[in-house]
Amino acid sequence: MLREMVGYSLVGIGAFFYFLAGLGLLRMPDIYTKLQTSTKATTLGTFSIALGVGILDFSFLGKAILLIAFIALTNPVAASVMLRAAYKNKAPVCKETVIDECGTMVDGNGGDVK
Amino acid sequence: MSGSMVIDLIVFILSGLGVFFSLLRFLKGPSSFERLAAVDMMNVMFIGIITLLAFMSKNNMYMDIAIMYGLLAFIETIVFARYLEGKAKTTTKRQVEDSQAKSGEVK
C-alpha cells in the first residue's frame, strides 16, 4: 500500500512537470528561456515517471534506472547543442534581458544587450 | 471506477496537455530553433508516456522501446541542431583583438 502511494505520487509529479514544460514552451518570450524551462522540467518529469513505474512494479526497476541514466546523459547535451546553434545564429532575445554574460557576439555593444 | 484509474486518467490528461502545448509551439514557432526545441521536448515526453504504457500493459518489452526511442531522438536532435548551426560565423572578441594587433603591426 505504501509502495503504491509512493509510486503513484512520483508518477503524478512527473505528469505535472510535463504539463509545466509544455506551458513554459508555449508562454516564454524567447528561445533561451523556452529551452531552459522545458529542458529542466522534462528531465525531472522523466526521472520521476520512470522511478515511479519502477517502484510500482519491481520488474521494471532495472530498465527504469537505465532509462534515468540515459536521460541524465543525453538531455543536457541536446539542450546545450540547440542553444549553441541558436546563439551562433543570433536568435533574438526578449526585451527584458539585461546582460549577455557570454558576450562573444560583436554587435557594437560588447556584451550588453540594449 | 477504482482509484488507480482516476490517477491514470489525471496523469494522461496532464501529459497530453504538455504534448499539446509543445505541438502548438511547433506549429506557431517563429524560427526553426523553436520548432526544433518543441520536437525535442515532445520526444522526451513520449519516452515518459511509453514508460507509463509499459506499466499499464504489464509488458516489459515497451521499456526497451522507450530506451531505443530516446537514443534515436537524441541523434535526431544533435543532427538537426548541427545542421541549423550551419556555417554561421561569429567573430569573438579575441579574434577581433588579434586582427587589430596584426593590423597594428603592419602599420
Backbone of each chain as ProteinMPNN parsed JSONL, in Angstrom:
{"seq_chain_A": "MLREMVGYSLVGIGAFFYFLAGLGLLRMPDIYTKLQTSTKATTLGTFSIALGVGILDFSFLGKAILLIAFIALTNPVAASVMLRAAYKNKAPVCKETVIDECGTMVDGNGGDVK", "coords_chain_A": {"N_chain_A": [[0.833, -1.211, 0.0], [1.875, 1.243, 0.887], [3.915, 1.321, -0.943], [2.496, 1.586, -3.355], [1.353, 4.089, -2.941], [3.644, 5.772, -2.879], [4.667, 5.285, -5.456], [2.552, 6.114, -7.213], [2.428, 8.783, -6.453], [4.909, 9.734, -7.372], [4.616, 9.327, -10.131], [2.484, 11.062, -10.629], [3.664, 13.54, -9.979], [5.587, 13.651, -12.002], [3.96, 13.801, -14.327], [2.723, 16.237, -13.849], [4.937, 17.914, -14.051], [5.502, 17.56, -16.754], [3.298, 18.882, -17.839], [3.892, 21.479, -16.94], [6.227, 21.943, -18.402], [5.293, 21.982, -21.046], [3.673, 24.245, -20.861], [5.577, 26.227, -20.257], [7.074, 26.141, -22.597], [5.218, 27.121, -24.321], [4.599, 29.711, -23.419], [6.834, 31.306, -22.769], [9.037, 34.11, -23.526], [11.391, 34.206, -25.317], [13.785, 32.174, -27.193], [15.775, 31.199, -25.528], [14.88, 31.23, -22.839], [12.693, 29.587, -23.213], [13.898, 27.108, -23.873], [15.292, 26.639, -21.523], [13.319, 26.372, -19.463], [11.762, 24.229, -20.493], [13.584, 22.122, -20.844], [14.618, 21.583, -18.238], [12.251, 20.919, -16.87], [11.225, 18.705, -18.289], [13.286, 16.874, -17.927], [13.256, 16.381, -15.128], [10.631, 15.421, -14.961], [10.733, 13.058, -16.496], [12.591, 11.555, -15.018], [11.088, 11.246, -12.668], [8.752, 9.905, -13.481], [9.803, 7.487, -14.522], [11.075, 6.445, -12.257], [8.88, 6.189, -10.566], [7.307, 4.266, -11.941], [9.1, 2.15, -11.805], [9.085, 1.704, -9.064], [6.437, 1.015, -8.615], [6.209, -1.411, -9.975], [8.37, -3.903, -9.498], [9.727, -5.372, -11.386], [10.28, -3.698, -13.454], [12.297, -2.09, -12.608], [15.086, -2.17, -13.108], [15.433, -1.524, -15.873], [14.221, 0.94, -15.783], [15.984, 2.429, -14.224], [18.171, 2.382, -15.916], [17.093, 3.862, -18.024], [16.801, 6.333, -16.724], [19.49, 7.016, -16.25], [20.331, 7.254, -18.885], [18.751, 9.402, -19.851], [19.715, 11.395, -18.173], [22.246, 11.671, -19.168], [21.904, 12.418, -21.913], [19.991, 14.509, -22.255], [20.795, 17.167, -21.263], [22.973, 17.573, -22.982], [21.793, 17.684, -25.517], [20.167, 19.97, -25.231], [22.137, 21.878, -24.809], [23.52, 21.846, -27.253], [21.483, 22.702, -28.966], [21.049, 25.279, -27.949], [23.508, 26.451, -28.461], [23.522, 26.471, -31.238], [21.382, 28.221, -31.694], [22.397, 30.541, -30.511], [24.67, 31.074, -32.009], [23.526, 31.706, -34.405], [22.449, 34.098, -33.829], [19.894, 34.416, -32.527], [17.016, 36.269, -31.6], [16.804, 38.072, -28.482], [14.623, 38.497, -25.632], [13.03, 41.578, -24.606], [13.385, 42.104, -21.964], [15.862, 41.279, -21.234], [18.937, 41.696, -19.536], [21.79, 41.469, -19.532], [24.352, 40.021, -21.555], [26.099, 37.526, -20.685], [27.874, 35.784, -21.856], [28.853, 37.062, -24.163], [30.271, 36.935, -26.607], [29.472, 37.674, -29.057], [29.972, 40.188, -31.436], [28.439, 43.005, -31.649], [28.695, 45.643, -31.729], [28.037, 46.54, -29.215], [29.535, 45.3, -27.213], [29.104, 43.204, -24.53], [26.717, 43.921, -23.531], [23.248, 43.823, -23.741], [21.054, 45.817, -25.46]], "CA_chain_A": [[0.0, 0.0, 0.0], [2.789, 2.387, 0.909], [4.632, 1.301, -2.208], [1.635, 2.161, -4.396], [1.223, 5.537, -2.72], [4.862, 6.453, -3.315], [4.784, 5.176, -6.907], [1.597, 6.983, -7.905], [2.798, 10.183, -6.211], [6.01, 10.087, -8.27], [4.08, 9.422, -11.489], [1.71, 12.292, -10.705], [4.591, 14.673, -10.021], [6.187, 13.683, -13.343], [2.99, 14.293, -15.299], [2.539, 17.672, -13.602], [6.074, 18.639, -14.612], [5.32, 17.599, -18.213], [2.363, 19.976, -18.117], [4.589, 22.758, -16.764], [7.178, 22.094, -19.506], [4.547, 22.435, -22.209], [3.234, 25.622, -20.619], [6.739, 27.11, -20.401], [7.448, 26.206, -24.011], [4.221, 27.915, -25.055], [4.383, 31.076, -22.943], [8.04, 32.1, -22.532], [9.172, 35.075, -24.63], [12.386, 33.96, -26.359], [14.19, 30.781, -27.339], [16.653, 30.765, -24.433], [14.048, 30.894, -21.671], [11.87, 28.42, -23.565], [14.681, 25.884, -23.752], [15.649, 26.408, -20.131], [12.197, 25.821, -18.696], [11.263, 22.939, -20.96], [14.572, 21.058, -20.614], [14.658, 21.202, -16.82], [11.01, 20.288, -16.422], [11.063, 17.364, -18.844], [14.265, 15.978, -17.307], [12.73, 15.949, -13.828], [9.429, 14.629, -15.171], [11.077, 11.705, -16.937], [13.154, 10.877, -13.838], [10.058, 10.933, -11.691], [7.841, 8.88, -14.013], [10.496, 6.199, -14.621], [11.277, 5.917, -10.903], [7.585, 5.773, -10.034], [6.935, 2.996, -12.561], [9.98, 1.131, -11.243], [8.668, 1.368, -7.697], [5.132, 0.339, -8.666], [6.4, -2.795, -10.41], [9.811, -4.035, -9.314], [10.385, -5.992, -12.537], [10.679, -2.638, -14.367], [13.185, -1.152, -11.937], [16.405, -2.131, -13.746], [15.393, -0.74, -17.108], [13.875, 2.321, -15.44], [17.208, 3.108, -13.794], [18.954, 2.567, -17.139], [16.481, 4.985, -18.739], [17.121, 7.561, -15.994], [20.89, 7.347, -16.526], [20.426, 7.673, -20.274], [18.185, 10.751, -19.974], [20.617, 12.324, -17.483], [23.399, 11.942, -20.029], [21.653, 12.981, -23.24], [19.116, 15.673, -22.354], [21.531, 18.426, -21.207], [23.819, 17.739, -24.17], [20.931, 18.109, -26.618], [19.768, 21.36, -25.0], [23.313, 22.727, -24.989], [23.81, 21.964, -28.688], [20.452, 23.55, -29.57], [21.257, 26.67, -27.546], [24.678, 26.981, -29.156], [23.111, 26.761, -32.607], [20.561, 29.434, -31.686], [23.209, 31.709, -30.155], [25.556, 31.404, -33.121], [22.733, 32.313, -35.47], [21.973, 35.382, -33.329], [18.462, 34.42, -32.259], [16.715, 37.473, -30.817], [16.491, 37.931, -27.063], [13.466, 39.303, -25.265], [13.463, 42.929, -24.276], [13.7, 42.208, -20.543], [17.211, 40.782, -20.987], [19.774, 42.769, -19.015], [23.194, 41.381, -19.928], [24.755, 38.797, -22.242], [27.345, 37.234, -19.972], [28.826, 35.098, -22.741], [29.472, 38.254, -24.722], [31.218, 36.716, -27.704], [28.998, 38.299, -30.288], [30.361, 41.581, -31.534], [27.375, 43.73, -32.329], [28.88, 47.05, -31.472], [27.825, 46.918, -27.826], [30.215, 44.423, -26.276], [28.286, 42.137, -24.02], [25.454, 44.415, -23.013], [22.128, 43.791, -24.668], [20.279, 47.032, -25.225]], "C_chain_A": [[0.865, 1.256, 0.0], [3.536, 2.489, -0.403], [3.793, 1.922, -3.32], [1.46, 3.662, -4.223], [2.436, 6.288, -3.216], [4.978, 6.45, -4.839], [3.831, 6.098, -7.635], [1.884, 8.45, -7.648], [3.906, 10.608, -7.163], [5.508, 10.235, -9.709], [3.264, 10.708, -11.664], [2.578, 13.526, -10.769], [5.22, 14.789, -11.407], [5.232, 14.222, -14.381], [2.738, 15.785, -15.109], [3.711, 18.469, -14.168], [6.059, 18.623, -16.137], [4.384, 18.724, -18.616], [3.054, 21.327, -17.998], [5.582, 22.996, -17.894], [6.469, 22.576, -20.759], [4.103, 23.877, -22.063], [4.394, 26.602, -20.785], [7.165, 27.245, -21.842], [6.472, 27.07, -24.785], [4.268, 29.386, -24.681], [5.637, 31.934, -22.814], [8.378, 32.968, -23.749], [10.221, 34.729, -25.688], [12.926, 32.539, -26.254], [15.019, 30.301, -26.143], [15.84, 30.379, -23.195], [13.154, 29.69, -21.959], [12.654, 27.138, -23.372], [15.039, 25.597, -22.304], [14.507, 25.761, -19.372], [11.837, 24.416, -19.165], [12.272, 21.827, -20.716], [14.595, 20.62, -19.156], [13.414, 20.438, -16.418], [10.854, 18.895, -17.014], [12.084, 16.401, -18.276], [13.745, 15.46, -15.967], [11.486, 15.091, -13.991], [9.738, 13.214, -15.598], [11.711, 10.903, -15.81], [12.04, 10.359, -12.944], [9.136, 9.831, -12.195], [8.538, 7.527, -14.074], [10.701, 5.592, -13.234], [9.961, 5.449, -10.289], [7.122, 4.448, -10.619], [7.808, 1.864, -12.026], [9.597, 0.735, -9.832], [7.338, 0.628, -7.706], [5.271, -1.116, -9.056], [7.904, -3.054, -10.425], [10.493, -4.704, -10.498], [10.803, -4.95, -13.566], [11.835, -1.812, -13.83], [14.544, -1.047, -12.623], [16.417, -1.28, -14.988], [15.004, 0.7, -16.844], [15.115, 3.09, -15.004], [18.138, 3.336, -14.993], [18.431, 3.756, -17.947], [16.803, 6.31, -18.064], [18.563, 7.982, -16.276], [21.048, 7.854, -17.95], [19.9, 9.091, -20.468], [19.114, 11.767, -19.313], [21.847, 12.613, -18.326], [23.014, 12.751, -21.261], [20.895, 14.297, -23.225], [19.857, 17.009, -22.215], [22.416, 18.663, -22.413], [22.986, 18.248, -25.342], [20.525, 19.568, -26.448], [20.939, 22.3, -25.229], [23.624, 22.921, -26.465], [22.778, 22.849, -29.375], [20.665, 25.012, -29.211], [22.464, 27.265, -28.245], [24.337, 27.321, -30.597], [22.3, 28.048, -32.664], [21.411, 30.669, -31.423], [24.14, 32.088, -31.3], [24.803, 32.028, -34.274], [22.052, 33.594, -35.014], [20.457, 35.419, -33.215], [18.14, 35.603, -31.358], [16.408, 37.154, -29.365], [15.298, 38.816, -26.742], [13.938, 40.637, -24.692], [13.72, 43.109, -22.791], [15.124, 41.771, -20.241], [18.131, 41.926, -20.592], [21.174, 42.681, -19.596], [23.411, 40.044, -20.624], [26.111, 38.405, -21.682], [28.344, 36.508, -20.854], [29.592, 36.146, -23.529], [30.436, 38.018, -25.848], [30.726, 37.299, -29.009], [29.401, 39.76, -30.307], [29.302, 42.293, -32.343], [27.513, 45.221, -32.071], [28.677, 47.421, -30.025], [28.376, 45.875, -26.872], [29.356, 43.288, -25.822], [26.913, 42.608, -23.577], [24.388, 44.371, -24.096], [21.275, 45.015, -24.417], [18.947, 46.968, -25.942]], "O_chain_A": [[0.635, 2.195, -0.762], [3.767, 3.582, -0.92], [4.305, 2.692, -4.132], [1.422, 4.416, -5.196], [2.309, 7.312, -3.888], [5.334, 7.459, -5.447], [4.231, 6.794, -8.569], [1.623, 9.289, -8.511], [3.864, 11.711, -7.708], [5.918, 11.151, -10.422], [3.337, 11.362, -12.704], [2.283, 14.459, -11.515], [5.37, 15.893, -11.931], [5.63, 15.016, -15.233], [2.56, 16.517, -16.083], [3.521, 19.563, -14.701], [6.547, 19.563, -16.763], [4.625, 19.431, -19.594], [2.848, 22.214, -18.826], [5.769, 24.14, -18.31], [6.961, 23.462, -21.458], [4.148, 24.647, -23.023], [4.232, 27.671, -21.373], [7.57, 28.323, -22.278], [6.839, 27.683, -25.787], [4.007, 30.239, -25.53], [5.537, 33.16, -22.756], [8.046, 32.606, -24.878], [9.962, 34.943, -26.873], [12.569, 31.794, -25.341], [14.967, 29.124, -25.787], [16.079, 29.339, -22.582], [12.886, 28.876, -21.074], [12.152, 26.183, -22.78], [15.086, 24.437, -21.896], [14.688, 24.734, -18.718], [11.631, 23.516, -18.35], [11.88, 20.7, -20.413], [14.591, 19.424, -18.865], [13.495, 19.433, -15.713], [10.398, 17.984, -16.321], [11.791, 15.212, -18.148], [13.784, 14.259, -15.698], [11.298, 14.131, -13.243], [9.102, 12.267, -15.134], [11.42, 9.718, -15.649], [12.04, 9.203, -12.521], [8.773, 8.928, -11.441], [7.937, 6.513, -13.716], [10.529, 4.388, -13.044], [9.921, 4.443, -9.582], [6.604, 3.596, -9.896], [7.327, 0.75, -11.816], [9.757, -0.42, -9.438], [7.126, -0.281, -6.903], [4.548, -1.97, -8.544], [8.628, -2.502, -11.253], [11.715, -4.624, -10.621], [11.591, -5.255, -14.462], [12.316, -0.915, -14.523], [15.103, 0.046, -12.713], [17.282, -0.421, -15.159], [15.404, 1.595, -17.589], [15.289, 4.255, -15.362], [18.811, 4.363, -15.072], [19.205, 4.55, -18.482], [17.051, 7.307, -18.744], [18.834, 9.159, -16.514], [21.816, 8.784, -18.196], [20.521, 9.895, -21.163], [19.288, 12.873, -19.824], [22.434, 13.69, -18.213], [23.729, 13.685, -21.623], [21.123, 15.136, -24.096], [19.575, 17.924, -22.989], [22.602, 19.804, -22.835], [23.418, 19.136, -26.076], [20.537, 20.326, -27.418], [20.768, 23.39, -25.776], [23.955, 24.028, -26.89], [23.118, 23.645, -30.251], [20.489, 25.893, -30.054], [22.462, 28.447, -28.589], [24.798, 28.332, -31.127], [22.492, 28.87, -33.559], [21.19, 31.72, -32.025], [24.379, 33.27, -31.545], [25.376, 32.798, -35.045], [21.185, 34.124, -35.709], [19.808, 36.328, -33.732], [18.907, 35.912, -30.446], [15.832, 36.113, -29.05], [14.994, 39.76, -27.471], [15.107, 40.794, -24.338], [14.221, 44.156, -22.381], [15.561, 41.88, -19.096], [18.123, 42.988, -21.214], [21.706, 43.674, -20.094], [22.74, 39.057, -20.321], [27.147, 38.886, -22.141], [29.549, 36.605, -20.623], [30.823, 36.132, -23.566], [31.349, 38.82, -26.044], [31.489, 37.406, -29.969], [29.205, 40.484, -29.331], [29.27, 42.199, -33.57], [26.542, 45.97, -32.185], [29.092, 48.504, -29.613], [27.767, 45.589, -25.841], [28.914, 42.479, -26.638], [26.039, 41.793, -23.281], [24.603, 44.826, -25.219], [20.819, 45.238, -23.295], [18.156, 47.907, -25.86]]}, "seq_chain_B": "MSGSMVIDLIVFILSGLGVFFSLLRFLKGPSSFERLAAVDMMNVMFIGIITLLAFMSKNNMYMDIAIMYGLLAFIETIVFARYLEGKAKTTTKRQVEDSQAKSGEVK", "coords_chain_B": {"N_chain_B": [[-15.403, 2.945, -10.839], [-12.103, 2.605, -10.089], [-9.548, 3.737, -7.735], [-6.981, 3.838, -8.835], [-7.509, 4.051, -11.528], [-8.553, 6.612, -11.789], [-6.314, 8.094, -11.106], [-4.615, 7.357, -13.212], [-6.044, 8.5, -15.322], [-5.842, 11.273, -14.697], [-3.081, 11.581, -14.882], [-2.59, 10.97, -17.583], [-4.056, 13.005, -18.792], [-2.654, 15.312, -17.988], [-0.067, 14.851, -19.083], [-0.797, 14.719, -21.765], [-1.699, 17.322, -22.188], [0.727, 18.666, -21.948], [2.131, 17.66, -24.214], [0.405, 18.627, -26.153], [0.654, 21.418, -25.898], [3.318, 21.669, -26.662], [3.062, 20.874, -29.292], [1.509, 22.966, -30.292], [3.399, 24.998, -30.081], [5.211, 24.046, -31.907], [3.761, 24.379, -34.264], [3.33, 27.142, -34.288], [5.799, 28.375, -33.912], [8.171, 30.983, -34.336], [10.817, 30.765, -35.363], [13.2, 28.363, -36.698], [14.56, 27.203, -34.629], [12.901, 27.157, -32.42], [10.971, 25.395, -33.283], [12.543, 23.113, -33.438], [13.223, 22.802, -30.737], [10.682, 22.297, -29.712], [10.111, 19.832, -30.905], [12.094, 18.23, -29.755], [11.384, 18.35, -27.041], [8.874, 17.155, -27.18], [9.673, 14.574, -27.892], [11.016, 13.703, -25.563], [8.911, 13.747, -23.769], [7.335, 11.757, -24.904], [8.872, 9.513, -24.33], [8.479, 9.229, -21.543], [5.709, 8.74, -21.612], [5.557, 6.357, -23.016], [6.808, 4.732, -21.137], [4.852, 4.796, -19.114], [2.798, 3.469, -20.483], [3.974, 0.986, -20.729], [3.927, 0.171, -18.078], [1.159, 0.05, -17.68], [0.261, -1.907, -19.461], [1.632, -4.038, -18.569], [3.91, -5.034, -19.823], [7.131, -5.874, -20.398], [8.676, -5.337, -22.584], [8.163, -2.875, -23.699], [9.755, -1.084, -22.344], [12.289, -1.379, -23.457], [11.709, -0.344, -25.943], [11.25, 2.311, -25.235], [13.825, 3.089, -24.407], [15.329, 2.797, -26.777], [13.954, 4.595, -28.392], [14.611, 6.955, -27.096], [17.356, 7.061, -27.628], [17.389, 7.34, -30.458], [16.001, 9.748, -30.672], [17.756, 11.494, -29.452], [19.925, 11.421, -31.267], [18.652, 12.497, -33.499], [18.063, 15.097, -32.608], [20.654, 16.138, -32.218], [21.699, 16.009, -34.825], [19.952, 17.7, -36.303], [20.355, 20.094, -34.951], [23.054, 20.629, -35.403], [22.932, 20.907, -38.126], [21.314, 23.181, -38.404], [22.935, 24.987, -37.2], [24.964, 25.336, -39.039], [26.908, 27.278, -41.252], [27.284, 29.442, -39.696], [29.024, 32.223, -38.81], [30.604, 33.472, -36.018], [32.285, 36.232, -34.811], [34.628, 36.308, -32.342], [35.577, 38.172, -29.394], [38.274, 37.866, -28.951], [39.313, 37.163, -31.433], [38.868, 39.514, -32.809], [40.542, 41.218, -31.382], [43.0, 40.041, -32.003], [43.133, 40.452, -34.767], [43.173, 43.196, -34.803], [45.612, 43.637, -33.522], [47.367, 42.532, -35.365], [46.953, 44.205, -37.583], [47.853, 46.522, -36.453], [50.549, 45.966, -36.177], [51.284, 45.867, -38.831], [50.869, 48.479, -39.599]], "CA_chain_B": [[-14.067, 3.415, -11.215], [-11.23, 2.474, -8.922], [-8.694, 4.892, -7.504], [-5.825, 3.891, -9.725], [-7.939, 4.504, -12.848], [-8.664, 8.075, -11.737], [-4.952, 8.628, -11.142], [-4.132, 7.192, -14.581], [-6.713, 9.499, -16.167], [-5.245, 12.587, -14.433], [-1.705, 11.572, -15.387], [-2.574, 11.059, -19.047], [-4.539, 14.327, -19.215], [-1.591, 16.296, -17.795], [0.975, 14.617, -20.086], [-1.326, 15.072, -23.07], [-1.685, 18.779, -22.311], [2.119, 19.063, -22.225], [2.426, 17.369, -25.617], [-0.411, 19.505, -26.995], [1.266, 22.751, -25.903], [4.52, 21.593, -27.484], [2.628, 20.822, -30.692], [1.128, 24.333, -30.656], [4.626, 25.762, -30.28], [5.798, 23.58, -33.167], [3.038, 24.961, -35.391], [3.41, 28.597, -34.282], [7.147, 28.86, -33.679], [8.645, 31.938, -35.336], [12.061, 30.371, -36.014], [13.413, 26.921, -36.764], [15.09, 26.698, -33.358], [11.781, 26.864, -31.537], [10.369, 24.137, -33.759], [13.433, 22.005, -33.026], [13.065, 22.632, -29.289], [9.382, 21.672, -29.466], [10.202, 18.422, -31.287], [12.911, 17.534, -28.756], [10.615, 18.182, -25.799], [7.847, 16.138, -27.417], [10.29, 13.246, -27.854], [11.278, 13.308, -24.18], [7.618, 13.425, -23.148], [6.889, 10.457, -25.413], [9.579, 8.464, -23.585], [7.749, 9.011, -20.297], [4.382, 8.17, -21.861], [5.769, 4.938, -23.353], [7.056, 4.047, -19.861], [3.554, 4.598, -18.456], [2.049, 2.426, -21.19], [4.598, -0.291, -20.371], [3.404, -0.232, -16.772], [-0.273, -0.273, -17.72], [0.007, -3.162, -20.177], [2.452, -5.067, -17.908], [4.764, -5.648, -20.845], [8.476, -5.354, -20.138], [9.343, -5.021, -23.841], [7.999, -1.461, -24.02], [10.864, -0.31, -21.774], [13.332, -1.374, -24.485], [11.295, 0.602, -26.985], [11.468, 3.658, -24.71], [15.259, 3.391, -24.409], [15.769, 2.989, -28.158], [13.359, 5.847, -28.866], [15.425, 8.034, -26.548], [18.626, 7.109, -28.369], [17.156, 7.895, -31.797], [15.606, 11.149, -30.526], [18.989, 12.254, -29.174], [20.674, 11.569, -32.517], [17.896, 13.413, -34.348], [18.243, 16.461, -32.126], [22.027, 16.581, -32.477], [21.897, 16.205, -36.262], [19.249, 18.892, -36.766], [20.962, 21.292, -34.368], [24.308, 20.918, -36.117], [22.567, 21.363, -39.466], [20.835, 24.56, -38.32], [24.081, 25.83, -36.833], [25.439, 25.665, -40.374], [28.192, 27.959, -41.384], [27.171, 30.735, -39.022], [30.319, 32.64, -38.262], [30.601, 34.543, -35.036], [33.627, 36.709, -34.5], [34.758, 36.51, -30.907], [36.371, 39.352, -29.022], [39.702, 37.583, -29.063], [39.685, 37.242, -32.843], [38.916, 40.931, -33.182], [41.774, 41.789, -30.82], [44.134, 39.525, -32.77], [43.212, 41.109, -36.068], [43.611, 44.581, -34.563], [47.052, 43.615, -33.216], [48.093, 42.296, -36.616], [46.916, 45.412, -38.415], [48.72, 47.493, -35.801], [51.94, 45.648, -36.514], [51.534, 46.233, -40.228], [51.007, 49.929, -39.676]], "C_chain_B": [[-13.172, 3.365, -9.992], [-10.301, 3.68, -8.831], [-7.561, 4.99, -8.491], [-6.236, 4.348, -11.121], [-8.084, 6.009, -12.895], [-7.28, 8.695, -11.83], [-4.373, 8.502, -12.543], [-4.742, 8.233, -15.507], [-6.082, 10.873, -15.979], [-3.851, 12.668, -15.039], [-1.686, 11.711, -16.899], [-3.104, 12.388, -19.535], [-3.42, 15.356, -19.093], [-0.491, 16.114, -18.844], [0.483, 15.005, -21.475], [-1.399, 16.569, -23.27], [-0.275, 19.281, -22.595], [2.485, 18.818, -23.665], [1.657, 18.305, -26.533], [0.165, 20.915, -27.043], [2.538, 22.761, -26.734], [4.164, 21.563, -28.962], [2.191, 22.202, -31.17], [2.367, 25.175, -30.913], [5.304, 25.34, -31.575], [5.077, 24.209, -34.362], [3.229, 26.464, -35.462], [4.814, 29.118, -34.503], [7.738, 29.78, -34.716], [9.901, 31.446, -36.059], [12.2, 28.853, -35.97], [13.88, 26.362, -35.43], [13.976, 26.353, -32.393], [11.062, 25.596, -31.969], [11.22, 22.945, -33.334], [13.311, 21.732, -31.531], [11.752, 21.938, -28.969], [9.433, 20.185, -29.806], [10.999, 17.636, -30.248], [12.121, 17.304, -27.471], [9.497, 17.162, -25.976], [8.442, 14.739, -27.354], [10.528, 12.793, -26.423], [9.981, 12.971, -23.458], [7.103, 12.076, -23.631], [7.608, 9.313, -24.707], [8.851, 8.163, -22.273], [6.396, 8.356, -20.518], [4.498, 6.702, -22.254], [6.059, 4.135, -22.086], [5.758, 3.778, -19.103], [2.752, 3.497, -19.127], [2.635, 1.053, -20.899], [4.094, -0.77, -19.028], [1.951, -0.664, -16.869], [-0.539, -1.589, -18.426], [0.858, -4.31, -19.643], [3.373, -5.79, -18.88], [6.148, -5.044, -20.727], [9.171, -4.916, -21.418], [9.232, -3.542, -24.183], [9.116, -0.608, -23.429], [12.045, -0.272, -22.745], [13.003, -0.38, -25.591], [11.541, 2.029, -26.52], [12.948, 4.027, -24.767], [15.751, 3.635, -25.834], [15.191, 4.26, -28.761], [14.147, 7.046, -28.345], [16.734, 8.177, -27.283], [18.434, 7.756, -29.732], [16.764, 9.366, -31.713], [16.819, 12.02, -30.249], [19.778, 12.478, -30.456], [19.985, 12.556, -33.453], [18.123, 14.87, -33.932], [19.642, 16.983, -32.448], [22.219, 16.894, -33.952], [21.214, 17.473, -36.738], [19.873, 20.16, -36.199], [22.256, 21.642, -35.092], [24.024, 21.412, -37.526], [22.119, 22.821, -39.429], [21.956, 25.51, -37.937], [24.829, 26.269, -38.083], [26.791, 26.305, -40.392], [28.14, 29.326, -40.726], [28.499, 31.098, -38.39], [30.093, 33.712, -37.218], [32.046, 34.943, -34.805], [33.697, 36.976, -33.012], [35.605, 37.746, -30.643], [37.855, 39.113, -29.246], [40.158, 37.635, -30.52], [39.786, 38.689, -33.29], [40.193, 41.564, -32.662], [42.995, 41.318, -31.593], [44.262, 40.253, -34.104], [43.639, 42.56, -35.9], [45.104, 44.629, -34.283], [47.856, 43.41, -34.493], [48.126, 43.543, -37.482], [47.784, 46.494, -37.797], [50.186, 47.228, -36.115], [52.274, 46.079, -37.935], [51.719, 47.738, -40.336], [52.292, 50.363, -38.971]], "O_chain_B": [[-13.451, 4.006, -8.979], [-10.268, 4.529, -9.722], [-7.208, 6.08, -8.939], [-5.438, 4.957, -11.832], [-7.779, 6.63, -13.913], [-7.077, 9.687, -12.531], [-3.714, 9.424, -13.025], [-4.059, 8.784, -16.37], [-5.81, 11.572, -16.956], [-3.477, 13.68, -15.631], [-0.883, 12.464, -17.449], [-2.668, 12.875, -20.579], [-3.243, 16.184, -19.986], [-0.027, 17.091, -19.432], [1.241, 15.555, -22.274], [-1.188, 17.057, -24.38], [-0.091, 20.208, -23.384], [3.095, 19.683, -24.294], [2.173, 18.734, -27.565], [0.169, 21.546, -28.1], [2.819, 23.736, -27.432], [4.864, 22.147, -29.789], [2.461, 22.578, -32.311], [2.395, 25.974, -31.849], [5.901, 26.166, -32.266], [5.713, 24.536, -35.364], [3.286, 27.027, -36.556], [5.026, 30.133, -35.166], [7.808, 29.405, -35.887], [10.041, 31.684, -37.259], [11.433, 28.156, -35.306], [13.637, 25.195, -35.121], [14.074, 25.387, -31.636], [10.599, 24.818, -31.135], [10.699, 21.907, -32.926], [13.298, 20.578, -31.103], [11.692, 21.095, -28.073], [8.867, 19.364, -29.085], [10.632, 16.515, -29.896], [12.17, 16.224, -26.882], [9.195, 16.397, -25.06], [7.814, 13.817, -26.833], [10.277, 11.635, -26.091], [9.931, 12.046, -22.646], [6.501, 11.33, -22.859], [7.021, 8.251, -24.503], [8.63, 7.002, -21.928], [5.97, 7.52, -19.721], [3.652, 5.889, -21.882], [5.616, 2.993, -21.96], [5.567, 2.706, -18.53], [2.106, 2.69, -18.458], [1.904, 0.065, -20.826], [3.856, -1.963, -18.838], [1.544, -1.629, -16.222], [-1.456, -2.32, -18.049], [0.824, -5.417, -20.18], [3.587, -6.997, -18.774], [6.326, -3.843, -20.931], [10.165, -4.192, -21.353], [10.095, -3.0, -24.874], [9.403, 0.473, -23.943], [12.728, 0.747, -22.85], [13.872, 0.322, -26.106], [11.986, 2.869, -27.301], [13.292, 5.151, -25.135], [16.507, 4.576, -26.074], [15.855, 4.931, -29.551], [14.331, 8.032, -29.058], [17.183, 9.295, -27.539], [19.217, 8.62, -30.127], [17.143, 10.155, -32.579], [16.911, 13.144, -30.742], [20.249, 13.586, -30.713], [20.644, 13.352, -34.121], [18.341, 15.748, -34.767], [19.803, 18.119, -32.893], [22.82, 17.909, -34.305], [21.805, 18.248, -37.49], [19.919, 21.187, -36.877], [22.525, 22.813, -35.362], [24.768, 22.23, -38.066], [22.486, 23.61, -40.3], [21.938, 26.687, -38.297], [25.273, 27.413, -38.188], [27.698, 25.928, -39.65], [28.845, 30.252, -41.129], [29.026, 30.374, -37.545], [29.47, 34.738, -37.491], [32.918, 34.093, -34.626], [32.923, 37.771, -32.478], [36.254, 38.287, -31.538], [38.594, 40.003, -29.665], [41.262, 38.097, -30.81], [40.679, 39.05, -34.057], [40.853, 42.333, -33.36], [43.925, 42.093, -31.82], [45.361, 40.623, -34.517], [44.369, 43.102, -36.731], [45.795, 45.539, -34.74], [48.898, 44.036, -34.686], [49.161, 43.904, -38.042], [48.385, 47.296, -38.512], [50.968, 48.162, -36.298], [53.363, 46.577, -38.22], [52.593, 48.222, -41.055], [52.597, 51.555, -38.922]]}, "name": "protein", "num_of_chains": 2, "seq": "MLREMVGYSLVGIGAFFYFLAGLGLLRMPDIYTKLQTSTKATTLGTFSIALGVGILDFSFLGKAILLIAFIALTNPVAASVMLRAAYKNKAPVCKETVIDECGTMVDGNGGDVKMSGSMVIDLIVFILSGLGVFFSLLRFLKGPSSFERLAAVDMMNVMFIGIITLLAFMSKNNMYMDIAIMYGLLAFIETIVFARYLEGKAKTTTKRQVEDSQAKSGEVK"}
